[in-house]
Amino acid sequence: MKTAKPIKLLLPFSLICELDKYLESKSFKPPMKTMNFYIVIADINNVTHSRKDSEFVPLNTKYLKSVIGTKTDSYIKTLSNGGFIISDEKAIPGKKSYHYKLNSYYGGEISEIEIPPDNKLFRKILKHQRKKSAHINRLSPHIQQMRKEFLKMELDYPRAIEWANNQDNYAKRVSYLNSINLIQDKRLRRFSRNKTNNRLDTNLTNLKSDLRQFIIGDYVSIDLKNSQPFFLSILLESIIYNKGSLCWYLSNHNLSKTFGIKGLRAVQKIHQNSTLISLLVLLIFKNGRRFNRALIS
């Protein structure tokens, strides 16, 4: 019988040691579970590696409450009072919650904490992940195809981990290792549509550029914001070889099965509405050639 692998959390070793001592010195009522504190710390780590705009990050409270329960705020408050996490002290009722970061005092080695399959937290984490994937079949055909390709993607994990461990900057080292861990464990891979801007949020789109060298396989990388040179090259090729049009190129490469007829028709109107270019998200679409990001000022 196949045994489920434990879920791995990567946390600062010195922080974990001091937190354990701190909890032993306090008498909390009701007793607080150490692993729940680790879950909060890991969440801050995971969100931090995908954001570039601020060192303080919002907590994924919906996820934390689904795993830890109603006492989530107590765990956050205890970590803050003990100085293990630091708040930005800028909450706006109804608009913005407190954002947090890990105390930079705790650096050095990184500790691997495993949540075994017989632990309730293990089951709750996977249950939360399954709920997020419950409505995948309602997505557009081309988005479902992208998800399938995304789940097939792998990194050269040994080389990537070795490279990350050799980074001198502690914050970057933790960030890189967390990114690798969240891709390596396919149960934790993230694939969802952002309700604010309708973009796809995945471990791949948020992957640090330094780690992309370890992706196995030949993938096309397109900067959709500045991708005009890429599409121009397709048009020029079709003109030079008398292929006719961009639609000819798309239809003859059988992309209609992936993007759908409506999607291909929308491509014809890209010049009328630039937002429709989002229909051509090809970050994980395999191609025999490799295109670097197109940079245009």
Helices and strands as residue ranges (DSSP letters): E 7-12, H 13-25, H 34-48, E 57-58, H 61-67, H 72-81, E 85-87, E 99-102, E 110-115, H 120-132, G 136-138, H 141-152, H 157-165, H 170-184, G 186-188, E 191-193, E 200-202, G 209-214, G 224-226, H 228-240, H 246-252, H 256-267, G 274-280
